[in-house]
Structure formats: structure tokens, C-alpha cells
Amino acid sequence: MITGIDRVRLAAAACALLLGTAAAAAAGDASRWDGDARSAVRLIAGSRSAAGGALLRAGVEIRLKSGWHTYWRYPGDAGVPPVFDFKGSQNVKAVEVRWPAPQRLPQEGGVSIGYERNVVFPLRVMPLDSAKPVVLRLNLDYAICEKLCVPAEARAELALAGGVSSQDPALAAAEARVPKNVALGEGRTLAIRSVRREAGPARSRVVVDIAAGAATAVDLFAEGPTPRWALPLPTATDGAPAGLRRFVFDLDGAPPGAGYDGALLTLTAVTATEAIEVPIRLD
């Protein structure tokens, strides 16, 4: 015969089981944090995209203490970009790291490019065999800075199943901040309308006109064909046609032996709500 006390115990046990199951499911959406009070890193899993297919969605999340920052793929005047290593992963053919739109980080002696708040780098993971389990293993080397910069490293491991994930909102928000690849002149509210090369006081420079609708804050970043290039940060200037914003930057920072004629540059335009990436060739 089940007494009232037994019913209470059974109900408590069932509740504990449900809570334990929920906790286990949540734990499966993210790896443990690896780091310290200044920064920490973990892997997060996303549900499979609506389009389906073999690709799995995931992300690398970096948690930063207030006042600290880390870097974009091109760090600007100073800094070191993160280096992602997934070589130890299981049943993984390729991992594409996607970079959310960065911001300028003024600091003594120059301006860096990166992130000063928590950041999620979305991943597209291609399995070797979509019918078999996928385990993502990450070794990350990165730098964090406040007044001084220090190197950091982290390791994380996470099984990716592609099911519904509690990390979907954070991952979707990060994916929305990845600049869209468009051609010169393309874009609705944000578009790079024209790029031209002209003679400057000391060296040639590039003039870029951007349409940004009603956006109050617009920024532009310029990258060379390889990481060895170190182009200056574009500067906002007057003189753009009505309704456009103008940026200029000198053609400087090519590595030894490299020329500017025909060089393929990448221009990234950013507003608070949108970002685009445009390849242009210097003819």
C-alpha cells in the first residue's frame, strides 16, 4: 500500500529525474568553459538549419571580463587574431569559421579591430559521414587585452547531434552579424556604391562611397589579399555625393615584393544592424 509519504517521495524522485534529464540535455548543447576570470572559451551546438543537408551548426564562444577585448581576423594597428585548430575532431571533414562584424578599439598608440564584449564565432561543420557521430575538438590560441595584452589558450570538446539546442538564439544572433558577401553596388540599405583609386599627397589612396540608409554610425575595414598585408584603417571624410558616406585609406602596408596593381582587397562595411563584405580588385 502506498502511503502519503511514499507518494511525496515518488513525486520528489520523479522531479529529480526530470531535472537531471533537462540538465543533461542542456549540458549537451555546450562544452564546459575553459579559461580564467579574464576570459574563457567554450563550444556551443546549434540545431540543424531549416535547409537541412549535411552541414552542422556550432560556435566558439569567448567570454570576456569587462574592460578586456580580443581580435578580429585582421587586428588593425596591433594585436593577434585568434587561431582555431580542429585537427583532433572526430568524423569532421572541414570546419568553416565565420567572423561576426568587428568594431574599432582605440588604444594607446593606435586603433585595433576586434570585440570588447562576449563574442560567438559561428561554425559550419562538414562531417566525413553524416550518418556517424561528430565530435568537435578545439584548440584555440588567442590574445586578450586591457591595458596590457596577454596570450591565452583554450581547449574544448563537444558532440554535435544537430537536434534542437538551447544555444540557438545566441548562435542565430552571431550568424546575423556575419557580413554578407555581396558584389560592388549590391545591397538594400547598406551597399558599397563605388571604389576608386586616386593620387594622394604622398602615395595613392582608395576612395570608397557607401550607402547606409538612415544608419547613424557607419564603419569600414579594409584587408589585403593575405594576412601579411597591413592596410591602414579607412578614415571617414567629407565630399561624398548626397546620401552617401565617404571613407579613404592610403595604399600602404603591402608586404615586401607585393604590388597594388591588380591586388584583390576585401572591404567590410558595418552598421549597428547590418554588415556586408565586398571583394574589389585594384585595376
C-alpha positions as CSV (number, residue, x, y, z in Angstrom):
1,M,0.0,0.0,0.0
2,I,1.4,3.4,-1.0
3,T,1.2,5.9,1.8
4,G,1.1,9.7,1.6
5,I,4.7,9.9,2.5
6,D,5.6,7.4,-0.3
7,R,3.7,9.5,-2.8
8,V,5.7,12.5,-1.8
9,R,8.9,10.5,-2.1
10,L,8.0,9.2,-5.5
11,A,7.0,12.7,-6.7
12,A,10.3,14.1,-5.5
13,A,12.2,11.3,-7.2
14,A,10.4,11.9,-10.5
15,C,11.0,15.6,-10.3
16,A,14.7,15.0,-9.7
17,L,14.8,12.7,-12.6
18,L,13.2,15.3,-14.9
19,L,15.6,18.0,-13.6
20,G,18.6,15.7,-14.2
21,T,17.4,14.9,-17.7
22,A,16.9,18.5,-18.5
23,A,20.4,19.4,-17.1
24,A,22.0,16.6,-19.1
25,A,20.2,17.9,-22.3
26,A,21.4,21.4,-21.6
27,A,24.9,20.3,-21.0
28,G,24.9,18.6,-24.4
29,D,24.4,22.0,-26.0
30,A,27.7,23.4,-24.8
31,S,31.0,22.3,-23.5
32,R,32.5,23.4,-20.2
33,W,34.2,26.8,-20.0
34,D,38.0,26.8,-20.3
35,G,39.8,29.9,-19.0
36,D,40.1,32.2,-16.1
37,A,38.4,35.4,-14.7
38,R,39.7,37.5,-17.6
39,S,38.4,35.2,-20.4
40,A,37.0,31.8,-21.1
41,V,36.1,29.7,-24.1
42,R,33.5,27.0,-24.8
43,L,31.9,25.3,-27.8
44,I,28.2,25.6,-28.4
45,A,26.0,23.4,-30.6
46,G,23.2,24.6,-32.8
47,S,20.2,22.8,-34.3
48,R,20.4,21.8,-38.0
49,S,19.4,24.7,-40.4
50,A,16.0,24.7,-41.9
51,A,17.6,23.9,-45.3
52,G,18.8,20.6,-43.9
53,G,21.8,19.0,-45.6
54,A,24.9,17.5,-44.1
55,L,26.3,20.7,-42.6
56,L,26.1,21.1,-38.8
57,R,25.9,24.4,-36.9
58,A,28.1,25.2,-34.0
59,G,30.0,28.1,-32.4
60,V,33.1,29.1,-30.5
61,E,32.1,31.5,-27.6
62,I,34.6,33.7,-25.9
63,R,33.6,35.3,-22.6
64,L,35.5,38.5,-21.8
65,K,35.8,40.3,-18.5
66,S,34.6,43.9,-18.6
67,G,37.3,46.2,-20.0
68,W,39.1,43.4,-21.9
69,H,38.9,42.7,-25.7
70,T,40.1,40.2,-28.3
71,Y,40.7,40.5,-32.0
72,W,39.2,40.1,-35.5
73,R,40.9,38.2,-38.3
74,Y,42.7,41.4,-39.2
75,P,43.7,43.0,-35.8
76,G,44.5,46.5,-37.1
77,D,47.4,48.5,-35.8
78,A,48.2,46.0,-33.1
79,G,47.1,42.6,-31.8
80,V,47.0,38.9,-32.7
81,P,44.0,37.2,-34.4
82,P,42.6,34.0,-32.9
83,V,43.9,30.7,-34.4
84,F,41.3,27.9,-34.5
85,D,42.6,24.3,-34.6
86,F,40.1,21.5,-35.1
87,K,42.5,18.8,-36.2
88,G,41.6,16.5,-33.3
89,S,38.0,16.3,-34.2
90,Q,36.1,13.0,-34.9
91,N,34.3,12.4,-38.2
92,V,34.9,16.0,-39.4
93,K,35.9,16.8,-43.0
94,A,36.1,20.6,-42.7
95,V,35.2,23.5,-40.3
96,E,34.5,27.0,-41.6
97,V,35.0,29.7,-39.0
98,R,32.7,32.7,-39.7
99,W,33.6,36.1,-38.3
100,P,31.0,38.5,-36.8
101,A,31.3,42.2,-37.7
102,P,34.0,43.8,-35.6
103,Q,34.5,47.3,-34.1
104,R,37.3,49.7,-33.8
105,L,39.1,49.6,-30.4
106,P,41.1,52.8,-29.8
107,Q,44.1,52.3,-27.6
108,E,47.3,54.0,-26.8
109,G,49.5,54.1,-29.9
110,G,46.8,53.1,-32.5
111,V,43.5,51.5,-33.2
112,S,42.9,47.8,-33.1
113,I,39.9,45.8,-34.6
114,G,38.0,43.2,-32.6
115,Y,35.4,42.6,-29.9
116,E,35.2,44.1,-26.4
117,R,32.2,42.0,-25.3
118,N,31.4,38.4,-25.3
119,V,31.6,37.1,-28.9
120,V,30.4,33.9,-30.7
121,F,32.2,32.8,-33.8
122,P,29.7,30.7,-35.8
123,L,31.0,27.4,-37.3
124,R,29.8,25.4,-40.3
125,V,30.9,21.8,-39.8
126,M,31.0,19.3,-42.6
127,P,31.1,15.6,-41.4
128,L,33.0,13.0,-43.2
129,D,30.0,10.7,-42.8
130,S,26.7,12.3,-42.0
131,A,25.4,9.0,-40.6
132,K,28.0,8.8,-37.9
133,P,28.5,10.8,-34.7
134,V,30.5,14.0,-34.9
135,V,32.8,15.2,-32.1
136,L,34.3,18.7,-32.4
137,R,37.6,19.3,-30.6
138,L,39.0,22.7,-30.4
139,N,42.5,24.1,-29.6
140,L,42.3,27.9,-29.6
141,D,45.2,30.3,-29.3
142,Y,44.1,33.9,-28.9
143,A,45.1,37.2,-27.3
144,I,43.2,39.3,-24.7
145,C,44.0,42.9,-23.8
146,E,43.1,45.5,-21.3
147,K,46.0,48.0,-20.7
148,L,48.4,45.1,-21.4
149,C,47.9,42.2,-23.8
150,V,48.4,38.6,-22.7
151,P,48.3,35.4,-24.8
152,A,45.6,32.9,-23.9
153,E,44.7,29.3,-25.0
154,A,41.7,27.1,-24.5
155,R,40.6,23.6,-25.3
156,A,37.0,22.4,-25.7
157,E,35.2,19.3,-26.9
158,L,31.5,18.8,-27.8
159,A,29.4,16.2,-29.6
160,L,27.2,17.6,-32.4
161,A,23.9,15.9,-33.0
162,G,22.1,18.6,-34.9
163,G,19.0,18.4,-32.7
164,V,17.1,21.3,-31.1
165,S,19.5,23.3,-29.0
166,S,19.1,25.9,-26.2
167,Q,22.0,27.8,-27.8
168,D,20.1,28.6,-31.0
169,P,19.2,32.2,-30.0
170,A,22.9,33.1,-29.2
171,L,24.1,31.3,-32.3
172,A,21.5,32.9,-34.6
173,A,22.4,36.4,-33.3
174,A,26.0,35.8,-34.1
175,E,25.2,34.4,-37.5
176,A,23.2,37.6,-38.2
177,R,26.3,39.7,-37.5
178,V,28.5,37.8,-40.0
179,P,28.9,40.2,-43.0
180,K,27.0,39.1,-46.1
181,N,29.1,38.5,-49.2
182,V,27.9,40.9,-52.0
183,A,29.3,42.5,-55.1
184,L,30.2,46.1,-55.6
185,G,27.0,48.2,-55.8
186,E,24.7,45.4,-54.3
187,G,22.7,45.7,-51.1
188,R,19.5,47.2,-50.0
189,T,20.0,49.6,-47.1
190,L,23.8,49.0,-46.9
191,A,25.9,49.0,-50.1
192,I,29.4,50.0,-51.3
193,R,28.4,52.1,-54.3
194,S,31.9,53.0,-55.7
195,V,35.6,52.4,-55.2
196,R,38.2,54.3,-57.0
197,R,42.0,54.7,-56.8
198,E,43.4,58.2,-56.9
199,A,46.7,60.1,-56.3
200,G,47.2,61.3,-52.8
201,P,49.7,63.8,-51.3
202,A,52.3,61.1,-50.6
203,R,51.0,57.9,-52.2
204,S,48.0,56.6,-54.0
205,R,44.8,56.2,-51.9
206,V,41.5,54.4,-52.2
207,V,38.2,56.4,-52.0
208,V,35.1,54.4,-51.0
209,D,31.5,55.7,-51.1
210,I,28.9,53.8,-49.1
211,A,25.1,54.0,-49.0
212,A,23.8,53.2,-45.5
213,G,20.2,54.5,-45.4
214,A,19.3,56.1,-42.1
215,A,22.1,54.5,-40.1
216,T,23.8,57.0,-37.9
217,A,27.0,55.0,-37.4
218,V,28.9,53.5,-40.4
219,D,32.3,52.0,-40.4
220,L,34.6,50.4,-43.0
221,F,37.5,48.0,-42.7
222,A,40.0,47.1,-45.5
223,E,42.0,43.8,-45.8
224,G,44.7,42.8,-48.3
225,P,44.9,39.5,-50.2
226,T,46.8,37.7,-47.4
227,P,47.3,38.2,-43.7
228,R,50.8,39.6,-44.4
229,W,49.2,42.8,-45.7
230,A,48.6,45.6,-43.2
231,L,46.4,48.2,-44.8
232,P,45.6,51.4,-42.8
233,L,42.2,51.7,-41.2
234,P,39.9,53.7,-43.5
235,T,39.0,57.3,-42.3
236,A,35.6,58.9,-42.7
237,T,35.9,62.1,-44.7
238,D,33.7,64.8,-46.4
239,G,32.9,65.1,-50.1
240,A,30.6,62.2,-50.7
241,P,27.6,62.7,-53.1
242,A,24.2,63.3,-51.4
243,G,23.0,60.3,-49.4
244,L,26.4,58.5,-49.3
245,R,29.3,58.3,-46.7
246,R,32.9,58.5,-47.9
247,F,36.0,56.7,-46.5
248,V,39.6,56.9,-47.7
249,F,42.7,55.0,-47.0
250,D,46.3,55.1,-48.3
251,L,47.7,52.3,-50.3
252,D,50.3,51.3,-47.7
253,G,51.2,48.1,-45.9
254,A,51.8,45.7,-48.7
255,P,54.5,43.0,-47.8
256,P,57.9,43.2,-49.5
257,G,57.7,42.3,-53.2
258,A,53.9,42.7,-53.4
259,G,52.3,45.3,-55.6
260,Y,49.0,47.1,-55.6
261,D,48.1,46.8,-59.2
262,G,45.5,44.0,-59.6
263,A,45.5,43.3,-55.8
264,L,42.3,41.7,-54.5
265,L,41.1,43.6,-51.4
266,T,38.2,42.9,-49.1
267,L,36.1,45.8,-47.9
268,T,33.8,45.2,-44.9
269,A,31.1,47.9,-44.2
270,V,29.3,47.8,-40.9
271,T,26.3,49.5,-39.2
272,A,24.6,48.7,-35.9
273,T,22.2,46.3,-37.7
274,E,23.9,45.2,-40.9
275,A,27.3,44.2,-42.3
276,I,28.5,43.4,-45.8
277,E,31.8,42.1,-47.3
278,V,32.8,43.2,-50.9
279,P,35.8,41.9,-52.8
280,I,37.3,44.5,-55.1
281,R,40.3,44.4,-57.4
282,L,42.6,47.4,-57.8
283,D,42.9,47.9,-61.5
